Amino acid sequence: MERRLGVMGGTFDPIHHGHLLTAEEAAVQFGLDEVVFVPTGQPWMKEERDVSSPEHRYLMTVIATASNPRFSVSRLEVDREGPTYTVDTLRELKDQHGGNVDLFFVTGADAVLEIFQWKDPDEILELAHFIAATRPGYDLARFEAEEPTRHSNVSVMNIPALAISSTDIRERVREGRPIRYLVPEGVESYIEKAGLYR
Ligand code: NAP
């Protein structure tokens, strides 16, 4: 039987419990053998804000996932030169497994809605099944009205814990408000030690 590999794509600036629950829920719902978290390299669509260095985001992801035997973290995008394209990552992961793998790309629904502006969208949708994770109250009608869901290769997954957001966490740190219980303890310590988001 082919290995079922979840690929959790995100900026993870920082990674939080909403992401971890999303990955766990995807693993259960889609019977995944493993979920590999892939923090992005330098995001090319995010020039409007400073994104923490790939190395900081990679290390926080390692800390957050260390205790789960089914989770791993990949340096593929962190180490790749130039802009991060999901199509390159999916191709490389497929090659690494000699083609004997079913890929499930998990990310936020807002990101998936823009999939037709990504590089090589048709190939992407052939390489992997897409799982779009949403927050409670997310306008699913908007999702249904858009192109991706007409493609049979996209599923939507509702994750109440995604009320937690990286943007809110960064704001909290900047304003000196607590982030305890929103991120794993080790990630909270890392943010403090590295002086992120101040
Ligand atoms: P984003 O626009 O920063 O995030 C969109 C929304 O999705 C945010 O609400 C975000 O919440 C949430 N989100 C992001 N990753 C998530 C995850 N793994 N699980 C659950 N929710 C998640 O999106 P992004 O981080 O830049 O990109 C997401 C993925 O799409 C990355 O792997 C990226 O490489 C890929 N992408 C590829 C292309 C391309 O190939 N050309 C273009 C765009 C995006 P938080 O802020 O709380 O995470």
py3Dmol code that shows the C-alpha trace and the ligand (Angstrom):
import py3Dmol

protein = """\
ATOM      1  CA  MET A   1       0.000   0.000   0.000  1.00  0.00           C
ATOM      2  CA  GLU A   2       1.226   3.536  -0.776  1.00  0.00           C
ATOM      3  CA  ARG A   3       2.413   5.661   2.102  1.00  0.00           C
ATOM      4  CA  ARG A   4      -0.022   8.468   2.951  1.00  0.00           C
ATOM      5  CA  LEU A   5       2.005  11.573   3.695  1.00  0.00           C
ATOM      6  CA  GLY A   6       0.547  14.824   5.016  1.00  0.00           C
ATOM      7  CA  VAL A   7       2.458  17.944   4.003  1.00  0.00           C
ATOM      8  CA  MET A   8       1.713  20.830   6.350  1.00  0.00           C
ATOM      9  CA  GLY A   9       2.652  24.025   4.531  1.00  0.00           C
ATOM     10  CA  GLY A  10       2.814  27.366   6.271  1.00  0.00           C
ATOM     11  CA  THR A  11       4.835  30.379   7.286  1.00  0.00           C
ATOM     12  CA  PHE A  12       4.557  29.331  10.950  1.00  0.00           C
ATOM     13  CA  ASP A  13       5.500  32.775  12.301  1.00  0.00           C
ATOM     14  CA  PRO A  14       4.997  31.459  14.918  1.00  0.00           C
ATOM     15  CA  ILE A  15       3.607  27.912  14.919  1.00  0.00           C
ATOM     16  CA  HIS A  16       0.698  27.596  17.390  1.00  0.00           C
ATOM     17  CA  HIS A  17      -1.720  25.026  18.820  1.00  0.00           C
ATOM     18  CA  GLY A  18      -4.203  25.669  15.989  1.00  0.00           C
ATOM     19  CA  HIS A  19      -1.620  24.378  13.490  1.00  0.00           C
ATOM     20  CA  LEU A  20      -0.805  21.335  15.627  1.00  0.00           C
ATOM     21  CA  LEU A  21      -4.463  20.411  16.024  1.00  0.00           C
ATOM     22  CA  THR A  22      -5.023  20.883  12.299  1.00  0.00           C
ATOM     23  CA  ALA A  23      -2.213  18.439  11.495  1.00  0.00           C
ATOM     24  CA  GLU A  24      -3.461  15.905  14.045  1.00  0.00           C
ATOM     25  CA  GLU A  25      -7.040  16.144  12.770  1.00  0.00           C
ATOM     26  CA  ALA A  26      -5.888  15.769   9.140  1.00  0.00           C
ATOM     27  CA  ALA A  27      -3.881  12.680  10.145  1.00  0.00           C
ATOM     28  CA  VAL A  28      -6.955  11.116  11.746  1.00  0.00           C
ATOM     29  CA  GLN A  29      -9.526  12.117   9.104  1.00  0.00           C
ATOM     30  CA  PHE A  30      -7.368  11.132   6.137  1.00  0.00           C
ATOM     31  CA  GLY A  31      -5.551   8.146   7.684  1.00  0.00           C
ATOM     32  CA  LEU A  32      -2.091   9.677   7.244  1.00  0.00           C
ATOM     33  CA  ASP A  33       1.026   7.704   8.210  1.00  0.00           C
ATOM     34  CA  GLU A  34       3.072  10.848   8.846  1.00  0.00           C
ATOM     35  CA  VAL A  35       2.718  14.624   8.691  1.00  0.00           C
ATOM     36  CA  VAL A  36       5.755  16.583   7.592  1.00  0.00           C
ATOM     37  CA  PHE A  37       5.689  20.283   8.444  1.00  0.00           C
ATOM     38  CA  VAL A  38       7.303  22.430   5.768  1.00  0.00           C
ATOM     39  CA  PRO A  39       8.017  25.996   6.913  1.00  0.00           C
ATOM     40  CA  THR A  40       8.267  28.325   3.921  1.00  0.00           C
ATOM     41  CA  GLY A  41      11.509  29.922   2.777  1.00  0.00           C
ATOM     42  CA  GLN A  42      11.477  33.684   2.252  1.00  0.00           C
ATOM     43  CA  PRO A  43       7.823  34.195   1.177  1.00  0.00           C
ATOM     44  CA  TRP A  44       7.618  36.146  -2.073  1.00  0.00           C
ATOM     45  CA  MET A  45       3.969  37.195  -1.643  1.00  0.00           C
ATOM     46  CA  LYS A  46       4.503  38.806   1.773  1.00  0.00           C
ATOM     47  CA  GLU A  47       6.586  41.841   1.037  1.00  0.00           C
ATOM     48  CA  GLU A  48       4.200  44.019   3.044  1.00  0.00           C
ATOM     49  CA  ARG A  49       5.440  42.717   6.396  1.00  0.00           C
ATOM     50  CA  ASP A  50       8.684  41.518   7.919  1.00  0.00           C
ATOM     51  CA  VAL A  51       8.622  37.769   8.238  1.00  0.00           C
ATOM     52  CA  SER A  52      10.960  36.193  10.817  1.00  0.00           C
ATOM     53  CA  SER A  53      13.960  34.413   9.332  1.00  0.00           C
ATOM     54  CA  PRO A  54      13.345  30.906   7.960  1.00  0.00           C
ATOM     55  CA  GLU A  55      15.781  29.524  10.555  1.00  0.00           C
ATOM     56  CA  HIS A  56      13.768  30.929  13.511  1.00  0.00           C
ATOM     57  CA  ARG A  57      10.519  29.601  12.030  1.00  0.00           C
ATOM     58  CA  TYR A  58      12.083  26.213  11.302  1.00  0.00           C
ATOM     59  CA  LEU A  59      13.434  25.865  14.860  1.00  0.00           C
ATOM     60  CA  MET A  60      10.108  26.828  16.456  1.00  0.00           C
ATOM     61  CA  THR A  61       8.409  24.190  14.285  1.00  0.00           C
ATOM     62  CA  VAL A  62      10.918  21.534  15.398  1.00  0.00           C
ATOM     63  CA  ILE A  63      10.360  22.435  19.059  1.00  0.00           C
ATOM     64  CA  ALA A  64       6.555  22.359  18.678  1.00  0.00           C
ATOM     65  CA  THR A  65       6.400  18.988  16.922  1.00  0.00           C
ATOM     66  CA  ALA A  66       9.217  17.125  18.747  1.00  0.00           C
ATOM     67  CA  SER A  67       6.997  15.104  21.079  1.00  0.00           C
ATOM     68  CA  ASN A  68       4.717  13.669  18.361  1.00  0.00           C
ATOM     69  CA  PRO A  69       6.180  10.533  16.733  1.00  0.00           C
ATOM     70  CA  ARG A  70       3.959  11.006  13.663  1.00  0.00           C
ATOM     71  CA  PHE A  71       5.169  14.592  13.019  1.00  0.00           C
ATOM     72  CA  SER A  72       8.411  15.628  11.355  1.00  0.00           C
ATOM     73  CA  VAL A  73       9.825  18.864   9.927  1.00  0.00           C
ATOM     74  CA  SER A  74      11.428  19.363   6.532  1.00  0.00           C
ATOM     75  CA  ARG A  75      14.113  21.913   5.592  1.00  0.00           C
ATOM     76  CA  LEU A  76      13.218  21.633   1.889  1.00  0.00           C
ATOM     77  CA  GLU A  77      11.847  25.168   1.526  1.00  0.00           C
ATOM     78  CA  VAL A  78      14.101  26.761   4.136  1.00  0.00           C
ATOM     79  CA  ASP A  79      17.203  25.550   2.274  1.00  0.00           C
ATOM     80  CA  ARG A  80      15.970  26.104  -1.289  1.00  0.00           C
ATOM     81  CA  GLU A  81      17.322  29.218  -3.000  1.00  0.00           C
ATOM     82  CA  GLY A  82      14.861  31.730  -4.411  1.00  0.00           C
ATOM     83  CA  PRO A  83      11.102  32.035  -3.897  1.00  0.00           C
ATOM     84  CA  THR A  84       9.115  29.208  -2.324  1.00  0.00           C
ATOM     85  CA  TYR A  85       6.836  27.374  -4.741  1.00  0.00           C
ATOM     86  CA  THR A  86       4.680  24.527  -3.479  1.00  0.00           C
ATOM     87  CA  VAL A  87       4.972  22.713  -6.810  1.00  0.00           C
ATOM     88  CA  ASP A  88       8.762  22.281  -6.287  1.00  0.00           C
ATOM     89  CA  THR A  89       8.210  20.917  -2.773  1.00  0.00           C
ATOM     90  CA  LEU A  90       5.599  18.400  -3.882  1.00  0.00           C
ATOM     91  CA  ARG A  91       7.795  17.234  -6.771  1.00  0.00           C
ATOM     92  CA  GLU A  92      10.783  16.777  -4.440  1.00  0.00           C
ATOM     93  CA  LEU A  93       8.753  14.882  -1.833  1.00  0.00           C
ATOM     94  CA  LYS A  94       7.340  12.605  -4.507  1.00  0.00           C
ATOM     95  CA  ASP A  95      10.872  11.926  -5.819  1.00  0.00           C
ATOM     96  CA  GLN A  96      12.222  11.266  -2.315  1.00  0.00           C
ATOM     97  CA  HIS A  97       9.680   8.444  -1.983  1.00  0.00           C
ATOM     98  CA  GLY A  98      10.327   7.054  -5.454  1.00  0.00           C
ATOM     99  CA  GLY A  99       6.779   8.009  -6.430  1.00  0.00           C
ATOM    100  CA  ASN A 100       5.276   5.508  -3.961  1.00  0.00           C
ATOM    101  CA  VAL A 101       3.437   8.066  -1.869  1.00  0.00           C
ATOM    102  CA  ASP A 102       0.059   9.765  -1.722  1.00  0.00           C
ATOM    103  CA  LEU A 103       0.526  13.413  -0.799  1.00  0.00           C
ATOM    104  CA  PHE A 104      -2.021  15.461   1.190  1.00  0.00           C
ATOM    105  CA  PHE A 105      -1.149  19.152   1.296  1.00  0.00           C
ATOM    106  CA  VAL A 106      -2.677  20.812   4.357  1.00  0.00           C
ATOM    107  CA  THR A 107      -2.881  24.570   4.736  1.00  0.00           C
ATOM    108  CA  GLY A 108      -5.196  27.476   5.546  1.00  0.00           C
ATOM    109  CA  ALA A 109      -8.349  27.889   3.452  1.00  0.00           C
ATOM    110  CA  ASP A 110      -7.488  31.507   2.556  1.00  0.00           C
ATOM    111  CA  ALA A 111      -4.246  30.317   1.034  1.00  0.00           C
ATOM    112  CA  VAL A 112      -5.971  27.500  -0.902  1.00  0.00           C
ATOM    113  CA  LEU A 113      -8.484  29.988  -2.339  1.00  0.00           C
ATOM    114  CA  GLU A 114      -5.586  31.611  -4.170  1.00  0.00           C
ATOM    115  CA  ILE A 115      -4.215  28.374  -5.543  1.00  0.00           C
ATOM    116  CA  PHE A 116      -4.824  29.405  -9.142  1.00  0.00           C
ATOM    117  CA  GLN A 117      -2.320  32.233  -8.683  1.00  0.00           C
ATOM    118  CA  TRP A 118       0.370  29.819  -7.487  1.00  0.00           C
ATOM    119  CA  LYS A 119       2.985  28.419  -9.846  1.00  0.00           C
ATOM    120  CA  ASP A 120       1.715  25.504 -12.010  1.00  0.00           C
ATOM    121  CA  PRO A 121      -1.722  25.093 -10.340  1.00  0.00           C
ATOM    122  CA  ASP A 122      -2.841  22.223 -12.559  1.00  0.00           C
ATOM    123  CA  GLU A 123       0.244  20.192 -11.771  1.00  0.00           C
ATOM    124  CA  ILE A 124      -0.073  20.990  -8.040  1.00  0.00           C
ATOM    125  CA  LEU A 125      -3.624  19.667  -7.966  1.00  0.00           C
ATOM    126  CA  GLU A 126      -2.474  16.474  -9.657  1.00  0.00           C
ATOM    127  CA  LEU A 127       0.476  15.955  -7.309  1.00  0.00           C
ATOM    128  CA  ALA A 128      -1.511  16.179  -4.066  1.00  0.00           C
ATOM    129  CA  HIS A 129      -4.912  16.155  -2.483  1.00  0.00           C
ATOM    130  CA  PHE A 130      -5.536  19.568  -0.870  1.00  0.00           C
ATOM    131  CA  ILE A 131      -6.948  19.995   2.628  1.00  0.00           C
ATOM    132  CA  ALA A 132      -8.092  23.535   3.380  1.00  0.00           C
ATOM    133  CA  ALA A 133      -8.341  24.206   7.113  1.00  0.00           C
ATOM    134  CA  THR A 134     -10.827  26.870   8.236  1.00  0.00           C
ATOM    135  CA  ARG A 135     -11.549  28.826  11.367  1.00  0.00           C
ATOM    136  CA  PRO A 136     -15.040  28.757  12.946  1.00  0.00           C
ATOM    137  CA  GLY A 137     -17.383  31.211  11.252  1.00  0.00           C
ATOM    138  CA  TYR A 138     -15.382  31.060   8.043  1.00  0.00           C
ATOM    139  CA  ASP A 139     -17.525  31.970   5.062  1.00  0.00           C
ATOM    140  CA  LEU A 140     -17.764  28.583   3.382  1.00  0.00           C
ATOM    141  CA  ALA A 141     -20.101  30.003   0.749  1.00  0.00           C
ATOM    142  CA  ARG A 142     -17.150  32.061  -0.423  1.00  0.00           C
ATOM    143  CA  PHE A 143     -15.118  28.909  -0.654  1.00  0.00           C
ATOM    144  CA  GLU A 144     -17.775  27.047  -2.586  1.00  0.00           C
ATOM    145  CA  ALA A 145     -18.139  29.937  -5.024  1.00  0.00           C
ATOM    146  CA  GLU A 146     -14.477  29.730  -5.931  1.00  0.00           C
ATOM    147  CA  GLU A 147     -12.770  27.511  -8.419  1.00  0.00           C
ATOM    148  CA  PRO A 148     -10.743  25.108  -6.180  1.00  0.00           C
ATOM    149  CA  THR A 149     -13.696  23.266  -4.670  1.00  0.00           C
ATOM    150  CA  ARG A 150     -15.002  22.476  -8.142  1.00  0.00           C
ATOM    151  CA  HIS A 151     -11.861  20.460  -8.385  1.00  0.00           C
ATOM    152  CA  SER A 152     -12.435  17.094  -6.712  1.00  0.00           C
ATOM    153  CA  ASN A 153      -8.979  17.259  -5.208  1.00  0.00           C
ATOM    154  CA  VAL A 154      -9.779  19.824  -2.477  1.00  0.00           C
ATOM    155  CA  SER A 155     -11.403  19.082   0.900  1.00  0.00           C
ATOM    156  CA  VAL A 156     -12.390  21.579   3.568  1.00  0.00           C
ATOM    157  CA  MET A 157     -11.751  20.805   7.241  1.00  0.00           C
ATOM    158  CA  ASN A 158     -13.253  22.881  10.061  1.00  0.00           C
ATOM    159  CA  ILE A 159     -10.884  23.337  13.007  1.00  0.00           C
ATOM    160  CA  PRO A 160     -12.300  25.301  15.975  1.00  0.00           C
ATOM    161  CA  ALA A 161      -8.777  25.737  17.445  1.00  0.00           C
ATOM    162  CA  LEU A 162      -7.863  27.829  14.391  1.00  0.00           C
ATOM    163  CA  ALA A 163      -9.444  30.745  16.253  1.00  0.00           C
ATOM    164  CA  ILE A 164      -5.801  31.026  17.336  1.00  0.00           C
ATOM    165  CA  SER A 165      -3.793  32.984  14.764  1.00  0.00           C
ATOM    166  CA  SER A 166      -0.126  33.829  14.260  1.00  0.00           C
ATOM    167  CA  THR A 167      -1.052  37.475  13.602  1.00  0.00           C
ATOM    168  CA  ASP A 168      -2.784  37.724  16.994  1.00  0.00           C
ATOM    169  CA  ILE A 169       0.178  36.056  18.726  1.00  0.00           C
ATOM    170  CA  ARG A 170       2.657  38.522  17.188  1.00  0.00           C
ATOM    171  CA  GLU A 171       0.460  41.438  18.279  1.00  0.00           C
ATOM    172  CA  ARG A 172       0.220  40.072  21.798  1.00  0.00           C
ATOM    173  CA  VAL A 173       3.990  39.776  22.089  1.00  0.00           C
ATOM    174  CA  ARG A 174       4.450  43.304  20.740  1.00  0.00           C
ATOM    175  CA  GLU A 175       1.984  44.635  23.322  1.00  0.00           C
ATOM    176  CA  GLY A 176       3.433  42.564  26.172  1.00  0.00           C
ATOM    177  CA  ARG A 177       0.275  40.459  26.558  1.00  0.00           C
ATOM    178  CA  PRO A 178       0.481  36.713  27.375  1.00  0.00           C
ATOM    179  CA  ILE A 179       0.677  33.955  24.754  1.00  0.00           C
ATOM    180  CA  ARG A 180       0.738  31.098  27.246  1.00  0.00           C
ATOM    181  CA  TYR A 181      -1.473  28.161  26.124  1.00  0.00           C
ATOM    182  CA  LEU A 182      -1.699  29.560  22.582  1.00  0.00           C
ATOM    183  CA  VAL A 183       1.702  28.122  21.635  1.00  0.00           C
ATOM    184  CA  PRO A 184       3.670  25.193  23.120  1.00  0.00           C
ATOM    185  CA  GLU A 185       5.775  26.212  26.123  1.00  0.00           C
ATOM    186  CA  GLY A 186       9.047  25.672  24.254  1.00  0.00           C
ATOM    187  CA  VAL A 187       7.908  28.007  21.471  1.00  0.00           C
ATOM    188  CA  GLU A 188       6.974  30.672  24.012  1.00  0.00           C
ATOM    189  CA  SER A 189      10.458  30.417  25.543  1.00  0.00           C
ATOM    190  CA  TYR A 190      12.092  30.532  22.102  1.00  0.00           C
ATOM    191  CA  ILE A 191      10.179  33.705  21.144  1.00  0.00           C
ATOM    192  CA  GLU A 192      11.316  35.364  24.363  1.00  0.00           C
ATOM    193  CA  LYS A 193      14.922  34.204  24.098  1.00  0.00           C
ATOM    194  CA  ALA A 194      15.283  35.259  20.430  1.00  0.00           C
ATOM    195  CA  GLY A 195      13.456  38.554  21.042  1.00  0.00           C
ATOM    196  CA  LEU A 196      10.953  37.925  18.218  1.00  0.00           C
ATOM    197  CA  TYR A 197       7.962  40.215  17.453  1.00  0.00           C
ATOM    198  CA  ARG A 198       9.071  43.068  19.743  1.00  0.00           C
TER     199      ARG A 198
END
"""
ligand_1 = """\
48
NAP
P -0.999 32.807 4.742
O -1.548 33.675 3.670
O 0.023 33.375 5.686
O -2.156 32.197 5.602
C -3.491 32.192 5.183
C -4.353 31.727 6.341
O -4.140 30.338 6.535
C -4.019 32.389 7.655
O -5.224 32.549 8.354
C -3.118 31.380 8.332
O -3.186 31.461 9.748
C -3.674 30.071 7.851
N -2.668 28.985 7.738
C -1.472 29.032 7.105
N -0.870 27.840 7.132
C -1.709 27.013 7.807
C -1.661 25.637 8.162
N -0.641 24.870 7.793
N -2.692 25.112 8.863
C -3.734 25.879 9.217
N -3.856 27.189 8.902
C -2.859 27.742 8.214
O -0.428 31.503 4.067
P 1.075 31.113 3.883
O 1.565 30.629 5.213
O 1.796 32.208 3.194
O 1.004 29.922 2.839
C 0.423 28.707 3.161
C 1.049 27.636 2.287
O 0.705 27.858 0.923
C 2.580 27.622 2.331
O 3.022 26.307 2.313
C 2.979 28.353 1.070
O 4.240 27.965 0.555
C 1.866 27.909 0.121
N 1.764 28.894 -0.957
C 2.355 28.571 -2.154
C 2.350 29.483 -3.194
C 3.018 29.090 -4.494
O 3.416 27.959 -4.665
N 3.159 29.990 -5.407
C 1.747 30.723 -3.022
C 1.140 31.025 -1.798
C 1.167 30.094 -0.754
P -1.854 31.635 10.628
O -1.285 32.973 10.210
O -2.321 31.583 12.024
O -0.952 30.513 10.196
"""
view = py3Dmol.view(width=600, height=400)
view.addModel(protein, "pdb")
view.setStyle({"model": 0}, {"cartoon": {"style": "trace"}})
view.addModel(ligand_1, "xyz")
view.setStyle({"model": 1}, {"stick": {}})
view.zoomTo()
view.show()
